[in-house]
């Protein structure tokens, strides 16, 4: 149906003058002619090039389209400044119609609300395509944030900073909140489609329980492809031949078949791991012995954890927040199996697992408030000053009334309606805005500068601050049922059974150890579960893996609080405190993994560092684009970022412009050789000479050396060797194209280029 619609897609044009006079009237005749051919229109999109100037005409045009042709209408610019992908709306309308058909006529008297991507509820009749994109993950964000607020209020503490970690079958969604203060974005890219609408700031990485394990270019990797639900992972026994993260967890004893909803196939899993291990060992130096299937499984899990930890850094460290000062709230079907490993990698010592962790996105629906948002775009280059702030306050007062009107009409009392007022500010010439809650002028200006410096590391003191958008969010507070508590414990918890689970120890060795298994329903408030252990809730298919050096405490609300130690390098290869065990005979593993240290240069370690270095280069690009004033950088994306070793050799480059990346290594090496020891600490180079590794004159390269941080009276060492801190340990470089002088367009890529 959609393919046919796209194949006959047509357009109607209308042209207005700057003052709104019609040069070319809109001709509606074409649509009835097509309808006479038996065609119907499910959706229309109005692309309004000057929407800021003629909002009233835009709204009239949309209303005419809806009245005449009963089609879902979306606009590229509407009163909220959002691009609406309305082809989703007919699908949602069909779903909602079927949903209502399952009830008797009384459903019309019931308030039915749906979750939106911004974490708020809206009436079913107002639910549209553009607000539904991230509605599922948004429910999880509301679930863990509201739970953290409830716990803090019960304990008389301020709400903590929390990172949400939602790991499902195909991907992992990561977000950050502080109490019930959410982080929002106004534009996101999803599968190549840019969506301009208010959404919770959720970063998604293609690493989940179904992510494919594979070897590519001599390196191990996980995802982004997924095995899907059918045939699913190999261990499902449905004929799947591609290994997934779930298979690695099952092989290592982290999934117990007796608590799984259907039988699992260990023999098929082992067979496929032996196949992929033979592929790994075929290109590996055998002098140190070949890799085993358990070592490979741990390696793949470590790579998946690294990718997911990188997503956590994007919502914390990349925005100036110290990730170690956050609580890691882990949920989703697969998340609690990776909780301890992710926390260790990020230096986080507190992990929170909700007792409804596997259904937290649904649980969050019951904790969410109804939400209405209105916004107003400011005048072009509307400078933020004490004078304009008075005008801003006046407009926000008007928007505050408008935002609450729909909630009051739906029966909310004035006391149950809360309003949050924001002004989005940016530096003149840049496109990146930061939403700042409105108090006084001095406080707003100070908060903007502090947040900008925290996220980007500097402020532009000589640049005007521009007010871009005014926004008011009205919340219709929903009544919440008080959470139930569980009985206190008087004796240590008794495991339901024991199993054998393989863990990667702090010293790098992997081994199977005897592991206690507890049922969540048997645990009482105050119970302490010491790792290695597993906590399982068969009712919700929740499996929590607690590493040997971690422990969990059950709260009075039935949640599990894990304490994770900070990683410390150790040369001790013994694990005398851990009871050794053979893999469970029920799982038919049939052998004990040999303790094998993952040493330097190993394929696993190399694969891990590839992901870590690539993440650095990609974040360099994000920061450069968001802080840039140049159209060539912030819009045309004519730039590249890369990481180089101490000799100038390319280590990792982000997927930017290939023409830059081939030459940047030569530019860095040339400067190192040319300047030698005269390149002083604290100096950053700017180069564009074609003979010195430049591509052409308009491409400028900024080369930044990075030095090892030192501690007073402590000789700096790397792997036991003293390091000369006067020389860089690696280099960062960014190359971008400046605006050409005398060209027919800014930059070097006019649309008529051949």
GIMOKA-V825756 format. One record per helix or strand. SS is the DSSP state (~ for helix, > for strand). FROM is the first residue (numbers start at 1). LEN is the number of residues. If there is no record, write none. Layout:
SS,FROM,LEN ; SS,FROM,LEN
This chain:
~,2,6 ; >,15,2 ; >,22,3 ; ~,29,8 ; >,43,4 ; ~,55,15 ; >,72,4 ; ~,87,15 ; ~,105,5 ; >,113,3 ; >,121,3 ; ~,124,3 ; ~,129,3 ; ~,135,21 ; >,161,7 ; >,172,7 ; >,181,2 ; >,184,7 ; >,193,8 ; >,203,3 ; >,211,6 ; >,219,8 ; ~,234,3 ; >,244,1 ; ~,245,7 ; ~,257,3 ; ~,266,17 ; ~,286,3 ; ~,293,23 ; ~,317,3 ; ~,323,3 ; >,327,5 ; ~,335,3 ; ~,339,8 ; >,350,4 ; ~,357,9 ; >,370,8 ; >,383,1 ; ~,386,24 ; ~,414,3 ; >,417,11 ; >,434,4 ; ~,441,16 ; >,465,12 ; >,488,1 ; >,497,8 ; >,510,10 ; ~,520,3 ; >,525,1 ; >,528,3 ; >,533,5 ; ~,538,3 ; >,542,5 ; >,551,4 ; >,560,4 ; >,580,1 ; ~,585,3 ; ~,603,25 ; ~,631,4 ; >,639,7 ; >,650,4 ; ~,658,21 ; >,684,4 ; ~,690,3 ; >,699,8 ; >,711,1 ; >,714,1 ; >,717,2 ; >,721,2 ; >,730,8
